[in-house]
Amino acid sequence: MAELIISENSGSSDLAPIALAVNQILGLPVTLRSLRAPGVRVEGGKVLDESYSGPALEEAMASGKAVRTVPKRGVYQGVPVSVSPIFDRDGEVIAAMGVVDVVGTIDIPSVFGAYTQVVKEVSRNR
């Protein structure tokens, strides 16, 4: 029987199948690393980096909290990302996974402002 186990020592070959699956589901770039080893960066269904780490992944692992930020350095510099720590059964951080935060790339006031105007127009024409 095949197994997939993640630990604080998991390397890129251990983490790639999970990152690839999340990338396929979301269609967004995914990064994943363990606490003690660099991990992977996946985009477009391909592993682009097998020795990846980034400031947001490191912050999430250090704080034990989810992070939404726009990195000032690294591959995703200037791009909103969301990262979550991954915990073991004892509540210890063993890894972190991040995705490009598409909500953070949208100008929400602009989108919803236009939506409100469209709803008003449609309502008037009934």
Protein Blocks (a to p, Z undefined) as FASTA:
>chain_A
ZZddddfkbcfklmmmmmmmmmmmnopacddddfkbccdddeehiafbfcbccfklmmmm
mnopacddddfbdjkgoiacdddddddfkopafbdcddddfklmpcfklmmmmmmmmmmm
mmmmZZ
